[in-house]
Amino acid sequence: MRDLSGKVAFITGGASGIGLGMAKAFSRAGMKVVVVDIRDDHRAAAEETLARGGAEFHLIKLDVADREAWSRAADEAERVFSRIHVLCNNAGIGVLTPIAQATWEDWDWLLGVNLGGVIIGVTTVLPRIRAHGEGGHVMATASLGGITVAGNGGVYSTAKFGVVAMMECLREDLAAEDIGVTVLCPSAVNTNIHDHGDRRPERYRVDSSDLGPHDAGLDPEMLKGMLASFGSDPLEVGRQVLHAIRHDQPYVFTERMAKGLIELRREALLVLIPDEEPDLERLAADRAMRRALTELFG
Ligand SMILES: NC(=O)c1ccc[n+]([C@@H]2O[C@H](COP(=O)([O-])OP(=O)(O)OC[C@H]3O[C@@H](n4cnc5c(N)ncnc54)[C@H](O)[C@@H]3O)[C@@H](O)[C@H]2O)c1
């Protein structure tokens, strides 16, 4: 989408960090923004910031893991601004739980928000973008941990790899339509991602005292300090996403560090591929089989 002026963006997790950075960058480019977030304190602070900046915005409370609430939120956005053109599935929780110690509750919480939220978002809003026919863009915030695995963050990375795969596939699905797709894979960004403290929702607690993350004992204060020292500026990330939407760029990486990590993964994969000549006949047969299956099942 080249011409974004007057277009409407719906941003989940839009009241803090990267989401708020996008809201600011988009509104400075003349867009209207629907800022959707579960946290009352974040929405209140975002309201002040966006109003001060002269943004045209609307705030909605939403838990992205709640299907019915998604439909109501999308209806509300359309009532206020008529249409949604740009969907930003950005809400996420940065709890880094190792797979070997994850409980059912950890899987349900982290996959429910970090992957489930994106699935519900696309399923709810994409048909609405298609219906108005004015073109649009779908983006999701994954992580560099959705391209290369990050230490103790197994459950988080499982969700984020899913988000990357989903956006890559959706981009192919929509290739012939006027709807672009981008996945944002940030490295460290200076946000409130460290602040999940005692916010584990009731339905994901093992018992009533189970309020916090089940992570590898990562100290939130230390993480906060690291992000403040090394993290990118969320507004700058918002500008990178704006550029990606204008140029229909498939990925956004926020800094050079991504390059080394992706090269390491690429090497680790390539070294294990058998060295013999590819069997061209078999490749052709595989391709024919895939075409036949696509024709059969759509
Ligand atoms: N900050 C980083 O270093 C970093 C790196 C890689 C990826 N990410 C990803 O960026 C995205 C944004 O995170 P951030 O760093 O801006 O953190 P943040 O905590 O500042 O912002 C996230 C926002 O999402 C909201 N949110 C959380 N759960 C929600 C839910 N169930 N429904 C609706 N809103 C919900 C929070 O209230 C918060 O306002 C996340 O998906 C995160 O995984 C962040």
The ligand as an ORCA input file, in Angstrom:
! r2SCAN-3c Opt
* xyz 0 1
  N      10.844     -5.971     23.008
  C      11.570     -6.889     22.410
  O      12.801     -6.947     22.611
  C      10.930     -7.864     21.453
  C      11.768     -8.686     20.684
  C      11.190     -9.592     19.805
  C       9.811     -9.647     19.685
  N       9.022     -8.842     20.446
  C       7.557     -8.948     20.266
  O       7.033     -7.651     20.072
  C       5.645     -7.654     20.397
  C       5.310     -6.404     21.198
  O       5.969     -6.474     22.457
  P       6.719     -5.233     23.118
  O       8.151     -5.573     23.175
  O       6.290     -3.986     22.481
  O       6.191     -5.348     24.625
  P       5.213     -4.452     25.475
  O       4.936     -5.256     26.701
  O       5.778     -3.095     25.652
  O       3.904     -4.353     24.587
  C       3.059     -5.457     24.389
  C       1.617     -5.029     24.591
  O       0.803     -6.172     24.322
  C      -0.244     -6.166     25.277
  N      -0.780     -7.519     25.447
  C      -0.207     -8.572     26.074
  N      -1.024     -9.619     26.068
  C      -2.148     -9.221     25.433
  C      -3.370     -9.865     25.115
  N      -3.609    -11.120     25.491
  N      -4.299     -9.174     24.413
  C      -4.076     -7.881     24.060
  N      -2.949     -7.212     24.354
  C      -1.995     -7.889     25.030
  C       0.396     -5.651     26.544
  O      -0.585     -5.151     27.454
  C       1.334     -4.584     26.020
  O       0.707     -3.316     26.049
  C       5.390     -8.968     21.126
  O       4.728     -9.853     20.250
  C       6.782     -9.478     21.458
  O       6.830    -10.872     21.544
  C       9.547     -7.942     21.324
*
